[in-house]
Amino acid sequence: MYAIIETGGKQYRVSQGDTVKVDLISSEPGAVLSVERVVAVVDGAKTVVGTPYVQGAEVKAEVVGAGKGKKVLIYKKRPRRVYEKLRGHRQPFTTLKITEISFGG
């Protein structure tokens, strides 16, 4: 059984026991979150797709921790001018461990 959840404007395919890196959520490590924005649930041959979300479906996850992703370099340069700019960015994320997928159908 797996579910497709939406958090932080992105969609993730999760199963029970999976570890997922999502956009930063302000929660302490060890906290239990409930994601109710479940887009689809697949249980064997049975597939339920929501409009836009599946009613009665819920994914419970435990917050493992937070961190920063790899550095992405942004380089800007204008031709024939003395203009160069180098910036770096590290996207913060929260690591979630999926503990349960409940679905009323």
N, C-alpha and C positions, 0 to 999 in steps of 0.2 A: 504494500500500500504506500502510495506517495501522494503528496499534495503540492500545489503550486500556490505560494503565498506572495502577498505584496507588502513590502515595507520600504520606506524611504524612496518611493517612486519607482522601484525596481521589482522584478518578479524573480522568485527563486523556487527551484524544484527541491523539495525536502522529503526525506523519509525518516522514520523513527531511528534515533541513534546518530544521525548526521550532525556534522559541525559546519556551520555556515558563517561567513563574514558578511555582515550587513552594515549599512551606514550607521554612524554613531547614534546610540540610544543612551539617554542619561539614566542609567540604572547601575546599581552596585553589583559587583560579581557575586554570584550565588542567588540573585533574585530570580523569581520565576515570572516569565512574561506570557501573556496569552495573546496570540495573533488571531484576530477574527476576520481579517481581510484574506479569506481563502478564495482564490479564483477558480480552482478546480481540484477535485479529489478523484483519484483512480484507485480502485480496489479490485484487483484481478481483471475480470472482463467488464466490470461495471465502472463507467465513467460519468461523473456528475460535473457539469460546467455551470458556473453561476452567471447571473445577469445583474450586476457585474460580479457579485460575490455569492458563494454558496450559503444558503440559510442554514443555521444550526451547526456549521462546521467550525472547528477551532483547532489551532495548533498551539501546544504548550511547549515553551522552550526555557532553558536555564541559561542565564548570562554567565559565560565563562570568564570573559575579561574584555579589555579594550586595548587598542594599539594603533599604530600608524602603518600605512602601506609603504611600498617602495617609492623612492623619490622620482618624480617626473620633472624633467628639466624643460623650461620654456625659454627659447632663445629668439630674440627679435633683433633684426638688423635692417637698416635702410641702405639701399645701394647708393654709392657715390656721396655718402655723408658720413660724418664721424658719429655714428649712433649704433651702439650695441648694448643690449640688455640681456642679462641671464638671471632667471628666477628659478626657484625650485618649489615643489609642492608635494606634501605627503598627506594623503587622504586619511582621516581618522576612521576607524571602524570598530564595531563591537562583534565579538565572537559569541554565537549562540549554539547551544547543543539542544537538538530537538528531542524532547522526551515523550511526547504523546501527540497523536493525531486522532481527534474525535470527530465523528461525523454521524449525524442523525438519520442517515438513510440506508 
